[in-house]
Amino acid sequence: MRSNGYPRQPTLRRHIACFSLLMVMPGVALAQLRPTLAPADTIRKAPIVLGDVVVAASKVKESILKSPVTVEKLGLRELRLTPAPSFFDAIEHVKGVQVITPSLGFKVINARGFTNTTNVRFVQLVDGMDNQAPHLGAPIGNAMGPSDLDIQSVEIVPGTAAALYGLNAINGLANFATRNPFTSEGLSVQQKTGLNHFNDNSTGVHPYSETSLRYAKVLISDKLAFKVNATYLRGYDWIADNFTDINPNGNATTGLFGDDNPAKDPVSSYGNESSDRSNLTLGGKTYQVARTGYREKDVTDYTLQTIKTDGALHYKLNSRTELAYTYRFSSLDNIYQRSNRFRLQDYRVQQHGLSLTSPILQARAYLTRENTGQSYNLRSMAENLERSFKPDATWNQEYTAAWNAATQAGQTVTQAHATARAAADAGRLQPGTPAFNDRLRQLQNINNWDQGAALRVQSDLIHAEGQVNVAEALRRRLNGSFSQWLDLLAGADHRTYVVVPDGNYFRNPEPGKDPLGDNLTYSKTGGFVQVGAHLWQDKIRLTATGRADKNDYFSTRFNPRLTAVYSPTQRHNFRLSYQSGYRFPSLFEGFSNVNSGQVQRVGGLRVMSDGVFENSYLRTSIDAFNAAVTRGVNTSGLSRAQAIQQNQGLLQKNTYTYLRPEYIKSLELGYKAALLPEGRLLVDVDFYYNSYRDFIAQVEAYVPVTGTGEVITATGTNLNSIATALSARAGQSRYRLWTNSKSQVYNYGGSAGVRYSFLQGYQAGANVTYARLDRTTNSDGLEDGFNTPRWAYNLSLGNEQAYKHFGFGLNYHWQDRYYSQTFLVNGYVPAFSSLDAQVSYALPKPQLHFKLGATNVLNKYYYSFLGGPSVGGLYYLSVTYQVF
């Protein structure tokens, strides 16, 4: 049984049994051991490399110690030591990074606050190419990223990178570098086999399997090379099973709480949200009554499947210039979350990319195509399962009649509500029955969320960019006589989004505008110039970057970045930076047009929501008004008309307006040092202070309408009519609008990390992160959505060759409780901790590598955010083998 919403923890005996079972599970893998494994003496003597370089921070190669902004890197050694099952999971242990888990197959990376399940403020690149799902404006985890066999390194820049990258990278970016086939040849296959859902009362133990293959070969006198990768993953997703009531006071004025509350709304149950409730007058009192709803597990399939493949053809034009074509494809079935939870089913995304790299010129062009397949909205599915069985009006009539009959027969109010629900639910579709499953399949293919649940979106992203190292070109042109202390870099990019209007999720607000058809297009063009100087015998490095971006529907915006690095010695480096950044609204924020649960979610551009802002009232004030009306009827003996008249002053006109770009100003300072002989102690500290203006968020606002749907405008004679309309569901046109906060929003924080290499190959690490939100106005009416723990830390210890061919890796993660605020649910996420562990065994001949590991090895179930799944332990065995 569970206590406090969490499963009982397994005993040590069960853990031993689990590991024993994993040990005997079959698994064969071939892995690229040339970069993955190294001879024992090399591993034992390896110090921290002082010359380690990064690219993401400045778009040119530079020492990680002298980077002008904070940059974190996971190299091959760190990836070998991690107990995480994949490189992507290992990112959760990086300093300054927050990861949330909406699904076993879908994790979200963020830094420095304001995270959510679709994080449009953090950019994810693979070899410099954005791998977002176009209509979302954000990636779906690592769905279109590299496999563990092909990853070379991970670079993460926490904090705004918009001056160099644009791309809405105001919270940061991650760049995944893959292995070049010229330097990493061979055949590799990897098998991971595991189990999860131990001691989970919602389901039994389920298997987990991931098979990966990589093959790379150099051809034609070292001029041509290619590689192919393929991954097939199967598992059973984490289950959202939080049944805390998020409407506990819905009937407080009548003394009905807990299971007696007829408007109960459990977090992981859908069809009983605010738009699925009615105010019923029963026995002279007003009761809030919700439809019964279905649990999430009733309306979805938790089977997890990912099929992804990629191939690349590389050609060397000369020894330093390389041309490459890359193709990536992914098909996945898993749970995805934004404002609602979704079942992604037969979801497909693919990318064609062409890149040219040389010391002087870098250019990329890529096309990403997305098709949501047979995906569907879980909330809409539950709502329309209810309504297709019996419309709200009919259900309410039957509920009222049964309640009246029950009280006349002598039942108490509580008993009468239970009797009324049973009567109104008579004939309701039951989960697991053929009739229920048939209806679920029908609704899955109805592309209207007021009637069905289908998610049917097709979209493209077309991107081209180039940059020139002007200083290097001049040096070569002038035979080195151009100043060595001066750096000059310039670049430009263009991006266009194309969406096929589906009539539900997107519609074209200006049909006929596009000469190629009625598709919705949204474009941006930008460019930057970066100037740098190395002064005082290279002890001071200064850079200045200027960027300009022009987005459709907005005027040109300018972003500067100023940085300084002071290096009194090679080992000690102090950095200071100031930069600003704009985030333009994503496709969804600007153009969405979705009827969801009888609430229309509308993009915040004027072309989408003209007239709505001017005639709407804030839902927060409408809720307060209706609560006061109910209280007046139930406790003060007022008639409903008297209560409406008395409380109409609580209604607040919507003062928000059409979308503007979000703007951030960021100040950062830091210190990085490699201490002790051979730099065995690495220290990195950073502090930041951010100021946001026009923060993009959502507001719910309702427009009062007459019985014929005509808008009631705010005039002196209509105020009472407006209040009367907004007191009933039939008098409201409900909207959820994207808009900008009117408050100045600040957040600040910092992180500190140490990494120490000692004895014979041991590596220990510790990092701590602090994040704090501050606002000048707390009654803004919008959600903060900061969704970030104030404190978090990681402790790690590992050695690839602790004893002969045996190695191990440990990581302990802890984070503070935090307030989670989304449109799905608001509340506190409890603090949690998780221990990950692995032991490994490597054989040079044959080149086999075994890794037995577990995430959350103690199986302490936790929620990384409210509304998401309960995450337990995943126990796995990975076997790798390579053929050169």
N, C-alpha and C positions, 0 to 999 in steps of 0.2 A: 504494500500500500504506500501511497505518497503522503508526506507530511509537508505542510506549507507549500503545496503545489509542486513539490519535487519528488522524484522517485526515490525509494529507499536505495541506499548504496550497496553494491555487491561486496561480499566478504572477500578477504584475501584468498581464500580457497577458490572462489569463483574466478578471480583474476588469474590465478595459476592455471586453472582449467582452461580458461580462454586462451592464454598464451600457448598452452600445450596443444590445443586444437589447431591454432594457427601454424604451429611448427610443422604439423604433419600435412597441412594443406598443400596440394600440388601447386607449383608455380615455376615457370621457366621464364627467364628473361635474358635478353642480351642488352647490355648497356654500353655506352661509349666510355670505355674505361681510360682511354688515354687522358682526357681531361678529368674524368671522374675519380680514378684511382691513381695513386702514385706509389713509387717504391717506399718501403718502410722508412729508410734512412732520410729520404727527402722530407717525408711528413714530420719525422721527429725533430728535424733541425730547422723547419721553416719558420722564419720570423715574420712579423708584420712587414709588408713591403712598403718602404717609404716612397717608392716611385709609383704607387698605384694611381691610375688616372681615371677620370670621369669625364663625361661629355655633356650630360643633361643640364648642368647648371649654367653653362655659358655657350653651349652649342659648338664648342671647340674642345679639343683634348686639353686637359689641364690636371695638375696634381690635385688629388682629393684633399690634401692638407691645405692647399691654397685656393680652394674654391671660394668665390666671393659671397655665396649664400650657402645655407645648410643643405648638404646633400648626403644621403645615406646610400651605402652600397652593399649588396649581397653578392660576394664572389663565389667561385666554385668551392672554396674551402668551407665557407659558411653554409652553403647549400648542402654539402656533404654531411656536415655536423648536425644539421637541423633534425629534430624528431618529427617535424611536420611531414605529412604524407606527400606533399608537393611543394615546389618552390613558391607557388602562389600562397599556400597556407602559411609558409614561413614568414611572409611579410608582416603578419600580426605581431611578431616579436621585435620588429624594428623600432628604434627610438623615434618618438614623435608621431607614430602612425596609429590610427584607430581602424579596426576592422570589425564590421558587423556581419552576422550570418543569417540572411533570410532563407537560406537553403543549403543543404550539403553541397550542392553543385553551383552555388552562387554566393560569393562573398563580395563585400563592398569596401574599398579602400578609401580612407580620408585622412586629412591632417588638419589640425588647428581649428576644429570646431565646425558647426553647421553641417553635420552629416545627415544623410537620410538614405533610404533604400534605393533611390535612384540618384546617385550623386553627380549632378551636372557641374559641380565646381572643381572636380578633380579629374585630370586627363590621364588616360592610360594608353601608352604607345607601345608598339612592337616594332623594333628596328626603325623607330621614328615615325611609324604610321599609326594613326588613330584607329583603335579597334572598337569604337563605340557602335551600338545599335542606332542607326540614324534617327528613327522617330523618337527614341528615348533621349538622345543626346548624352548617353552614358553607356559604358560597357556592361555586359551581363557576365560579371566575374571574369573568368579566363576562358569563356566559351570559344573565343576566336584567337586565343593566345597560344604560345608555344607549349610543348610538352616538356616534362622533366629531362628527357633525353636531348632536347635541342636548346635548352636554356644555357646561356653563357654567363650572364650577370643581370642583376636588377639594380637600377639606380632610381632613387626616390628623392624628389625635391619637395620637402614640406614647405608650404607657404606659396604665395603668389609667384607665378612664372609667366604672367600674361605679357610682360613687356617684350619677351623674346618669342613666346609661342602663341600669343593670342589664345585662340581655342578655348576661351573661358577657363583657363587654368588658374583661377584666383585662389584656390586652396592648395594647389600643388599638382605634381604630375609624377607618374612612374613610367620609366622606359625599360622594356624588356629586350635585352640584346640576345640574339640567337647565335648559334655556332655557324661559322662560315665553312662551307664544304671544302674550300681549299686547304684549311688548316685542321679540319676534323673529319677525316674520312672513316669509313667502316660501316659495318652492319650492326645495329643495336636493337634489341627487343627487351622490354621490361614488363614484368608481371607483378601487380600488387593484388593481394587477396586479403580480405579482411571481414570483420563483423562489427555491427553496431546495434543499438537498441537493446542493450542488456538492461534488465530491470525496468523496462518501459511498460507501464500498465496499459498504454494505448496500443501496443503491438508486441509481437515477439521478436526474437533475435533475427536479423536479416544479414545476408551476405553482401559483400562489397567487392567489386573486381574492376581493375583497370589494366588494360593491355596496351602497350605502346611500342611502336616500331620506328626506327630511323635508319636510313641508308644514305650514305654520301659517297661520291666518287669524283675524282679528278680525271679529266679526259684531255686529249689533244694537246700534248706538250705543255701541260700546266696552264693552258689558256682558258679552258672551259671546265666547269664543275657543276654538279647538280646535287640536290638532296631531296628526299621525300620523308614525310612524317605521317604517322597515322596513330590515332588513339581511340580506343573503345572503352567506355566506362559504364558500369551498371551498378545500381545500388538502390537503397530505399531511403527516401528523404527523411530529414528530421520533421517531427510532427508539431504543429501549432496546437497546443492543448491547454491554453490558459483560459480558464472559465471564470475569472474574476468579473463581477458585474461592474460595468462602467457607467451604469445609470442607476446607482443604488438609491438615489433620492427621488426617483421619478414619481413616487406616490407617498412622499414623506408626510404630506398634509393629511393623509388618511391612515397613517400608521402602518403601512404595508412595506416591509423590508425583506431583504434576503430572498428566499425561495417563495415568499408570499407576494413579492412585488410583481404585478402583472406586466410591468414594462421592463423586466429584467433583460439585460443585454450583455451576455458573456463575451469576452474579448475574442475568443476563437470560435464564435458562432455568428452566422450571417443570416440576414432576413429579418432581424429584430432591431436594426439600427434606427436612428431618429426618424428617418423618412418612412419607416415601416410601422410607426406608432400612430394611434388615434386617441383623441380625447373623447371618452364616452361618458355621458351623463347617466349615472346609475343610482337609483334611490335618492335623488336630489343632490348628489355629489359628483364631482368631475374626477374620473380616473384616467390615468395614462395607461393605455393597453397596447402591447406590441404583439405582432405575429410571433409564432412560436420559434421559427428559424431552424436552421440545420447546423450541426457542427461542421467544421472545416473538413474533417476526415470523411464526412458523408458525401461531400460534393466534389472530391478530387481523388486523383490517383497519385500516390506518393512514390510510384516507381520512378527512379531516376535513370536517365540514359543520355549519354553524350557520345556522338560520333564526330570526330574532327580529323581533318587531314590537311596537309599543306605540302607544296612542292616549290622549289626554287631553282632557277637556272642562272648561274653566274658566269660572266665572261670578262676576262681581263683585257682591257684595251692596251694597257701597258703595265709596268710593274706597280704603279701607284693609282691606277684608275680602273674602277670596276663597275660594270653594268649588270644589274640583276632584275629578273622578273620573278615575282612571287605570287602564288595563288593559295588562298586559304578558304576552307569550307568547314562549316560546323552545323550539325543538326542536333537539337537537344530537346529533352523532355524533363522538366523540373518545375519547382515552384519559384515564382518571381513575385516581387512586391514593389509597389509604389504607393499610391493612396489606398489601393485595394490589393488583395492577394490574387495572383493569377496562376493558372496552370498553363505553362508553356508546353505545347504539344506539337510535335513535328515542326518546331520553330527552326527556321533555316537562315543562316547569314553567310555571305561569302565575300571575298575581297580579292581583287586583281591589283597588283602593285608593280610599278617600275621605278627603279632607283639608279642614280648615277652618283658615285662617290669618288672623290679625289682630294688631295690636300687643298686645292683651291676652290673647287666647285662641288656642291652637293645639290641634287635635285631629286624630287619624288613626285610621282603622280599615282593616285590610286582611286579605285571605284569600289565602294562597299554597297552590297545589295542585301536587303532584309525582307523576309516573308514570314509573318507570324503563324502561318500554317493553320492548325486546328486549335489554337490556344483559346482560352476563355477566362472570364472574370468570375471568381468564386463567389463574391458577394452578390453580383447580379444573378448568378445561377441559383443561389439559395432564395433570393427574393422572388424570382420568377417561377421557381418550383412551387412556392407558396401561392402566388397569384394565379398560376395556371390551374392549380387545383381548385381555388376558390378566390374570386376577386375580393379586395379589401372591404368594399361596401357590403357584400353578402356576408362575409365572415363577421364583420362588426354587427350586422343585424342579428345574426344567429347567436353571437356572444351575448348581446344585450337581452334577447328574449330568454335565453337559458339562465342568465344571471337573475333576471326578475322572477322567473319561475322558481329558482332555487331558494331565493330569499323568502318568497311567499310560502315555501314549504318548510321554512324554519331553519335553513342553513345559515351559518355565520357568513359575514362578508368574505372572509378568506376562503371558506369552503365553496361559496358561490362562485368565486373567481375560478377556482379549479374546475368546478362543474361546467362553467361556461366555456372554458378553454377546451375541455374534452368534447363538448357538444359541437363547438365551431370547427374543431379539428377532425370531426368524424369523416372518415374516408380519405384523410390526408395521406399522401404518398409516403411510404415508409422506405428508408434507406435499405438497399440490398435487394429489394423486390424487383421482379422483371418490369413492372409498370414504372417504378422509380427510375430504373436504368434507361428505359426507353425514353422517358421524358427528358432525362438529363442529356441524352444524345441529341434529341430534337432541339433543346435550348442551346446546346453547344454550337449549333449551326445557324442560329438566328442572330443576325448582325444588327441588333437594336437592343440596348441594355434596359430599355423599359419593357421589353418583351422576351428577350433572350439573353445570351451571355457571350457570344462570339467575339473574339478579337481578331480582326481581319485587316491587317495593315501591310502594305507593300511600300517600301521606301528605298531611296538611293542616297548615297553621299559621294560627291565627286570633289576631289581635292587635288591641288597642284601647288608645289612650293619649290623654292630654290634659294640658295644662299651662296655668296661669293666671299672668300677670304681675300679682300682687296689688298691688304698689306702683303700677304704671301705672294700674290700675283705680281705686285710691283717689285718685290725683292728678286723674284726670278727674272722678271723682265729687265731689271737694272743690274743683274749679276750681283745681288746682295748689297748694293750701295744704298738701298732704301733703309731708313732708320730701323734698327733692330728693336728699339724700345717702344715702338708704336704698333698697335694692333688696330685693324679696321675690318669690320665684318658687316655685310649688308644682305638682306633677304626680303622676300616677298612671298605671299601665298594668296590663294583664292579657294573658296569652298562654296559649293551649292548643294542644298538639300532638295530632293525631289520626292514628293509623296503622291501616291495614287489615291484620290479621295475615295473613301469607302462608305460614305453616307452616315457613318455613326461616330467613328473616332475622329476623323478629319473630313472637312469639306473645304472646297476652294471658295474663299470669300470673294474672289474677283475672277469669275470664269471668263475665259476668252483673253485674259491678259497674256498667257503663255502661248506664243505662236506655234509651239509644238503640240499643243493639246490643252486639256483642262486640268493637268496635274498642278499641284501646289508646289511652288518653288520658293526658296528662301536662300539668299546668298550673302557672302561676306568677302571683302578683299582687304588685305592689310600688308604692311611691310615694316621693317625696322632697320636701323643703322646703329652699330655698336662701335665705340671708339675706346681703346684702352692704352694705358701707358705703364711701362715698367721703369721705376725711378729708384735712385739711390742704391745702385748696385743690386737691383731687383728685390730690394727689401720692401718696397712700396709698389702696389699695383692698383691703379685707378681705372675704372670703366664707367662709361656713360652710354646709356641706351635710350633711344627714342623710337617709339612705335606709333603708327597711325592705323586705325581700322575703320572701314565704312561698311555698315550693315544695312540691308534693306529695311526700310521704315524708320531708320535713325540717321542722324547726321554723323559726320566723322568724329571719332574720339581719339584722344592722344594719351599715350602712357609713357612716362619716363622711368628709368631705373638708374640709380647712382650707387656705385659700390666702391669700397676701399678695403684692401687687405694689407696688413702690416706684418712682415715676417722678419723679426730681429735675427732669427737663426732659421736654419732649414726645418727645425723641429717645432718651432713655436709660431703660431699664426693667429692673428686677431683679425676679425672681419666685421664690417659695418655696411649695411645696405639700406637704401630707401627706394621704394618703388610703388607704383600704383597700377591698377588694373581694372578693366571693364569686363563685365560679363553680360553678353547680349542674351536675351531670352532664347531658350531652346525652342525647337519646333513645338513641343507639347505645351510649353508655357505660353507661346505666342498664338498658336493656331488650333488648339484642341477644341472640340465641339461634341462633347459626349453627354448623353443622357444616362446618368448612373444613379440608380435608386431614386428616381424622380427628382434628382438634383442635376441640373445641367452644368457641367464643367466647361467653362468657356475661356479661350485664350484671351490674354490681356491687351492685345493690340486693338486699336480702335476699329480696325477693319473687321474684327470678330465680335466685339461686344459694344458697339455703338448704341448708346441710349440706356444700357443696363445700369451702369454706374450712377447715372444721374437720377434714376427713379427707384433705387433700391434702398433697403434698410438693413442694418447689420443684424445677422442672425443672433449674435450674442445678446443684443437688446430685445429682439423678438422673443428669445427664450426667457429672458428675465420678465418681460411683459406678460407672457402666457403663464409663467409660474405665479406671478402676482395675481393674475385673474383667477387662476385655480384656487389659490390660497384665499382670496376674497370670497369665492363661492363656498368653499369647503369649511372655512373657519370663522368667517365674519357674517355669514348669512346674506350676502349680497346676491342680487340677481346677476346673471351673466352680463347683461347690458350695463348695469351699474358698475360692475367690476372693470369692464372695458373702459368705460368713461373715466373712472377714477385713476386708472394706471396707464393711460395712453401716453402720458408724458415720458414714460420709460423708453419709448421707441426712439432710436437714433438713426438719422439719415446717414447713408453711406457717404463718407467723405473721401474715399479713395478714388483713384482715377486710373487712366490707361498706363500701360507698362512703359517704363524707361529702363535703360541699361543699369545694372547694378555696378557700384563703384567701390573700390577698396584702396586705401592708402596703408602701406605697411612699412614699419621700421623694424629692423632686425640687427642684432649684434651677436657675435659668437667668438669662440676660441677653440682651436683644434691643435693638438700637440701629439707628437710621437716621442715618448720618453723611454728611458732606460736603453741599454745597448741594443742595437738593431731595431729600435722602435717597438719593443715588445709590449709597451703600455701605451694604448691609444686613448686619449681623452678628448671629448667633444662636448661643448656646452653652447646652448643658444638661448636667446631671449627675443621675444617679438611683441609688438603692439600694433593691432590692426584697427582701423576705423572704416566702418561701412556706411555708405549712403545709398538710399534707394534700394534697400535690401529686398530682393524678390521673394514673395511668399504668397499665400492664398488667403482669401477672405470669403466667407459665406455671407451672401446678402440676398434678401428676398424682395421681389417686386410685388406690390399689392395689385390684384386684378379683380375685375367684376366676374360675375358668373359666366359671361360670354368671353372672358379672356382679355378684356380691354384693360389697359394699364390705368390705374388710378393715380393721377399726378398729385403732387403735394401743393395743394392750394388751401386757403383758409377754410373754405366750405367743405373740404374733403377730408379733414384730419380725422374726424370720427369714422368716416367710411374706410379710411386707411386702417385704423385700429381694428375695426370690425373685420375687415378682410384678413388681416394678419393674425387674427385670433383663431382662424380655422384653416385647415390644410387646403381647402378648395379655393381660398382667396389668395394663395401665394404661388408665384412663379419663382422657383428656387434656383439659385445660381451659386456656383463656386468659382470665383474669379481670381485670375492671376493679376497681382498688382504689386506696388512698392510700399514698403514701410515708410512711415513719416518720421520715425524716430531715428536719431543718430545711434548707430549700434557699434559698440566697441568690444573687442575681445583681446586678451593678452595671455601670455604664458611663456613656457620654455621647456627645455628638456636637457638632460645631462646623461652622458653615457661613458662607460669605461670598458675597455677590452684588453685583457692581459694574457699574453702567451708565456708559459712557464714550464719548467721541468722538461720532460721529453714529449713535446707535442700537445700539452694541455692548453686549452683556451677557456678562459672564464670571462663572463661579461655581465654587466648590470646597466640598466638604464631606467630613468624615471621621467615622466612627462606630466606637466601641469598645464591646465587650460581653464580659462575663466571668462565668463560672459558678463558684460556690463552694458546697460542701456540708459539713455537719458530719460526715456519715457517707458513706463511699464504698463500703461493703459492703452497701448497702441491699437489693440483690436486684432492684431495678427499674431500667429504663432511665432515664437522665437525659433524653434526648430534647431537649437544649438546641439542638443542630443549627444553630448560629449561628457565623459567623466572628468571630474576635476583632477583626480590623480590616477595614474596607472604606472605600473612598473613591470620589468622583466628581469629575471635572473637566469643565467645560462652557464653550463659547464659541459665540456666535451673533449674528446681526444679520438682521433681516427685510428691510432695504434696504441691503445692503453696497455694491452698485453698481447704480444705477438701480433696476430692478425685480427684481434678483437678491438673494437672501438665502441664508443657510446656517445650519446648526446642527451642533455636534459634542458628543459626550459620551463620556468615557472612564471605564469602571468597572473597579475592581480589588477583589478580596476575598481575604482570607487563607484558607489551608486550614483545615478544621475537621473535628471528629469527628462523623460522622453516625450516629445510633443509632435504628434502627427495628426492628420485628419482621420486616421483609423482609430487611434486610442491615445490618450494622454495619461501620464502617471510616472511613478518612479521605477526605474530598473534597479533591482537589488545589486549590491556589490557581489562580485564573484571572483573566484580564482580557478586556475586550471593548470595542471601539471602534464607536460608532454615528455615522453621518454622514448629512447631507441637504443638498441644495441646492434652492432654490425659485425660482420665477419667478411674479410676480403681475402681471396686467394689469387695471387698473381698468375699462377698457371694451374688449371685453366682460369681465365680471368673472370672469376665469379665474385659477386658481391651480394651478400645477404643483409637485409635490414629488417629487424623485428621492432615495431614501434607502436605507439598509441598516442593519440591526442586525448586530453582529458582522461588520463589513465585511471584516475580514481572514480570516474563515472559520476561526478557531481553535476547533475543536470542544472543548466542555467539558461536564462534568456539574455541575449546580447542587446535586445531592444524589445519594447512592448509591441505586441501584435505579431511577433515573429515566433519561430519554433523553439521548442525546448531542446537544447543541445547536450548530448551525452558523450560517451566515449566512443572513439573509433579505433579498433585494434587491427593492425595490418602486418603483413609480411610482404616485403618487396625482394624480389630476386632479379639480379641483373647479370648479363653475360655478353661479352663482346667478341666479334670475329672481325679482324682487320682485313 
